[in-house]
Amino acid sequence: MPDLLPDLHLPMFILTVCAAFLAGAVRGFAGFGSALVLAPVLALAYGPIVAVPLMSVLQLPVMYQLIRITRKETDWRRTGPMAATALVSIPLGAAVLKSLDPEMLRIGISGIVLGLAAVMAVGGLPRVARTRTRDMVAASTAGAMGGSTGIGGPPLVLYFLATGEPARQVRGDLSGYFMVTGVVGLATYFAYGLITLKILILGGVLSVPHFAGMSFGGYLFPRASEKTFRWIALSILACVGVGTLLK
């Protein structure tokens, strides 16, 4: 283990375990947000080249939870075409990950989250009608961002929240999209040689608190109102942006 993970310092490892649990709880409750919570911490601890594919590896142990949510809540007639865009947009993003400087990507991850905090600061989101064209634009943008930075949720989250659809439908469609893109992303990172033994070991260790967090978040979701769901979803984005700024 020490040879495989020479940069595994105990305080930072404890931080990543706590972040993995919180990220799982956010994902289980809102259907998104795990990467927003965890990616900045992993990028700080191990660098983007490890952090981004590691986020994809962490999707495998929690796939059961996602399947359970999508079976009940996902409208695949609308979400299926959106998820299909991942076949193109995620590989493009992964190519960026492989070619750009890691420090530039770290700054990019921080910039994405800070941008979301700015959106929250200007007074919320305008209401928009959901259309097939808007679905595809949001999904394509999310796929490219996810492939290159590990944070693919922001465009879809902001779009879905702006449509004003019910919380259960938002969570279901987000879960369906991220279930498909998680598999596509993992395959893409393998194809680019970005999945290493170190990443697989870290993924196996962090999947335990991550899965526990998802179960906890799933327990809380039915007990929250629509207003509470939207307030928490927006607060997640804003708080992570502030946290990244302070880092």
N, C-alpha and C positions, 0 to 999 in steps of 0.2 A: 504493500500500500504506500509507504513513504516514497518508494522509487517512482510509482505511478503518479502520485500526487505531491510533488515536492513543494508546491506553494500552498498546501493546505494548512493554514494557521488556525489554531483552535478558536480564538475570538471571532475571526471572520467566518469560520465554519458554523459556529453557533448562530451568527447573524443570518447566514444563508438558510439554516434549518428553520429559524423563526419566520423568515421571509417566505419560505416554501409553504409553511402552514397558513400564513396569512393570505398568500396568493391563492391557495386552494380554497380557502373559505370565501374569498371574493368571487372566485370562479363558480363555486357551487351555489352561491346566492344569486349573483347577477348574470351568470352565463358568459362573462368576459372579465378582463381585468387582471388575470394571473400574470401575464407578461408585463403589464404596466407596473405591478408591484415588484416582481422578481427580476426582470431583465436589468434594471439599473444596479441592483445589488450584485448580481452575477457578473455584470460587466466590470464593476469595481473590483470584485474579488479575483476574477480569472481572465478578464479581457473579453471583448466582443466575439473573437473567433471561437472561444469556448462557450460563452454565454448563449449565443444565438442558437446553435444546434442543440445545446443542452435543454433549452426551452422546448424544443421539439421532442426530444427523448422523454421528457417528463409527461408528455401527453399519453404515452402508451399505458402506464399503470392506471391512469384515471379514465381510460376509454370506456370502461364499463359504466361509469357514472354518466358520461356523455351520452352513451347509447340509451340508457334508461330515460334520460331527460328528452332526447330527441324522439323517441317512440311515442311520447305523449304530447309533446308541445311543438314540434317542428312542422311547419307547412312546407313540405318538400317541393311542391309545385312552384313555389317562389324561391325557396332557398337552394334547390338543386342547381339551377342555372348559375346562381351566384357562386356556389362552391366550385362549379366546373371551371370558372375563370382561373382558379388556382393552378391548373395544369400549365398555364402560360405565365401568369404573373409571379408566382413563387419562384420558379427557376430563374427568371430574370433578376429577381431580388437577390437570390443566392449567388448569382454571378457577380453582382455588385459586392456582396460580402467577401467573396474570395479575392477580389481584385483591389479593393480600397484599403487604405491604411487603417489599422485597428484603432488608432487614436481618433481619426476622423469619424469612424463609426461610433465610438463611445460618445463623442460630442453630438453626433446625429441622434443617438438614442435620447440623450438629455434634452436636445432641442425639441424633439417630438413631444416629449412629456411637458416641457415648459410651454410649448405652443398651446397645448390643451388647457393648461392653467390660465393662459391669457384669454382663451375663449370663454372660460367660466367667469373671468373677471369682468367682461364687457356686458354681462347681463343675460346670459342664457342663450337659448337656441330659437331660431325662427321655426314656425310650423311649416312643414312641406308635405305634399301628398306623395305617397309611395308609388313609383312607376317602375316598369321593367328597365328603362334606360338608366334611371338613377340607381337602381339596384346594381346594375352591372358596373357602373362607374365607381360606386363605393366599394364593391367587392374587388375590382381590379386594383384599385389603390391600396386596399387593405392587404391583398396578396403580395404586392411588390414590397410594401413596407415590412410585412412579416418575414419575407424571405431575406431581406437585407439587414434588418435590425432586431428581429424577434418580437416586435411590437406591431401586430397587424390589426389590433382591435379598434383603435381610435376612429378611423373613418366610418366604420360600420356602426360603432356605438353612437357617435354623434348623429349619424343619419337616422338610425332606428328611433333614438330618443326624440328627434325632431319630428318624426311622423306621428307621435302621440299614440302609438299602438299600445294595447294592453301589456302589462309587465310580463305575463306568462308567454305571450307571443314573441316579445322581444327576446326573452331568455331562450326560448325554444329555437328561434331562427338563428340566433348567435351561436348556440351550442351545436346546431347542425352544421353550420358553416365551418366552425373551428374543428369539429370532428373530422370533416373531410380534408380541410387544409392541413391539419396536423399530420395526417398520413402522407399527403403529398409532400409536405415540407420535409418530413423525415426521410422519405425516399430520395428527395432532391439532395439533401445534405450528404447522404451516403454516396450518391453518384458523384458529387464534387469532392469526396474524400475528406469531409469535414467532421465525420463521426469517428472519434478515436476511442481507444479502450478507456482512457481517462474520463471521457465524457460519459461513456456507458456506466462506469462505476459511480461517478457523481450522480448520474440520473437515477440509478438504483437506490442509492442512499437517500436522496432528497425526495424520492417518490413516496416514501413512508409518511413524512409529515404533510406532503402535498395532498395525498389521498385522504388523510385524516381531516385536513382543512376543508376539502370538498364535501365530505360527509357532513361536517358541522355547518357549512354554508347552506347545503341542501336542506338541513333540518330547520334552519332559520327562515328560509324563503316563504313557506306557506303561512308563516306567522306575521308577515309584513304587509302593510297596505300598499296600494299603487303609488301613493304619494311618497311613502317611505322608500320604496324601491327606487324611484327616480331620483330622490334626494341623495340616497346612498350612492347610486351609480355615478352621478355627477360629482359627488364629493370624492369618490375614489380617484377620478381623473385629476381633480384639482389638488388633492393632498399629495399625490405622487409627484406632480409637477413641482410643488413647493419643496418637497423633500429632495428632489433632484437638484434644485437650485441651491439649497443649503449645502449639499454634498460638494 
